[in-house]
């Protein structure tokens, strides 16, 4: 386990790496902060000079005071502009860094292996990219806005105080370390608490996402009470983690204010003694008290910034964990771009398992000729969908090789490999947008006539025309109010439009009624002519016409042949078939 200090230090280095790109904003912000502080600190001197021009009743140097007031007005105007410029730079700096972090996080998600996505809840990943980045932005903005100004103010006030009286300044410097001790104590306590809060918030987001997305199932099985109990348990942990984090962060202000009051009291008492003895004037004492106030104020702000930065760094650490995840195996420099694909597919001694300890597919061999229709059947968990994942290179084989048109797919670009497959899954996926945008996903340049022809071929055209705006009807994420069957028809239309040389149909008609399924099967038959096709099906009636049927069990092919030959064997396939059609 990485020590907390080391982890914080490494996270801070990564943040500075993003900061380097926008150094110009940082430089302008620091210069503007320096101007703001310098002029702000110069104002008490002018105020002290004005006070010293009030000698006694009836003896006031009004011309001198008016000259000082004019100078103060100019300084205040310049200070206001410098503060505005500093805030603009800080905002640009913060949100450009946040933009870069989010871009990098999302790009990493796009190239992460499916193993990572399958192993983490979607809500937790979303929480890192959205909620954690927002918290990181808040801490970063607060740091840029207050940290630089605070540090420059402390250094500047010390300089001005030393120029007025060394002795009183010594009192201030002696009491100052108390603020650092308080800030250090709070920082140590808050980092781990904010980290726990961030992790628990991610867990809660994941649970809410899961429950909202599957509310029908929850209600159908009357699982509301169990869901509420689980949510209450997570919410209780989040409440405790948040309470602890907020408690320690909230004691920052009172603790540093106590130290500030000690400094102010020390300056007031010491300054009064020196003023009585004639060591300093009343105007200088007034100036010194103003500096004491300005000197201690940044300690409040910096302590608050340090606390907020603990939260920001804890959230940033989670984001960088995602960004630094191992991406999918990179393509070789001389990767082949598949162009002329004849549909030949071979699997040679392929072994694969999701978990090393649990064997799934071992020494799998298969030779598919161009244009063959290969059906894969078998009991649940036998490895049917896993074969599809390997063909599409969503996962890489542990041993052996898969070749398409004589090329090992590990030496082929993923984009060109997948472009040569048309895939319809049992689980439909539609994006938020129009019906047309969903259909042309694989061919954005398709004409209206081609889109309509593909929809007619998949028997989706009739229901699309009945929608309020036809092909321009906007649907929400995952299809909105469309039925499962309609969503599947749109996914089939998407493939019909592309017509690649190879097809994968994984339970492609599982959500369609029998009458429509017959029509779809006819459309598929036309579509599969001359194309290598892999068909995964539980309903064996849909694969009778397949050229080759692979019967899988425990990751191995136990029977192979066409429908009639497998029935004649009277083996595992025959038992499966008869169990579906027995009276």
Buried (B, 14 or more C-beta within 10 A) or exposed (E): EEEEEEBBEEBBEBBEEBBEEBEEBBEBBBBBBBBBBBBBBBBBBBBBBBBBBBEEEEEEBEEBBEBBEEBBEEBEEBBEEBBEBBBBBBBBBBEBBBEBBBEBBEEBBEEBBEBBEEEBBEBBBBBBBEBBBEBBBBBBBBBBBBBBBBBBBBEBBBEBBBEBBEEBBEBBEEBBEBBEEBBEBBBEBBBBBBBBBBBBBBBBBBBBBBBEBEEEEBEEEEBEEEBEEBBEEBBEBBEBBBEBBBEBBEBBBEBBBEBBEBBBEBBBEBBEEBBEEEBBBEBBBBBBBBBBBBBBBBBBBBBBBBBBBBBBBBBBBBBBEBBEBEEBEEBEEEBBEBEEBBBBBBBBEBBBBEEEEEEBBBEBEBEBBBBBBBBBBBEEEBBBBBBBBBBBBBBBBBEBBBBBBEBBBBEBBBEBBBBBBBBBBBEBEBEEEBBBBBBBBBBEEBEEEBBBBBBBBBBBBEBBEEBEEBBEBEBEEEBEEBEEBBBBBBBBBBBBBBBBBBBBBBBBBBBBEEEBBEEBBEBBEEBBEEBBBBBBBBEBEBBEBBBBBBBBBBBBBBBBBBBEEBBEBEEBBBEBBEEEEEE
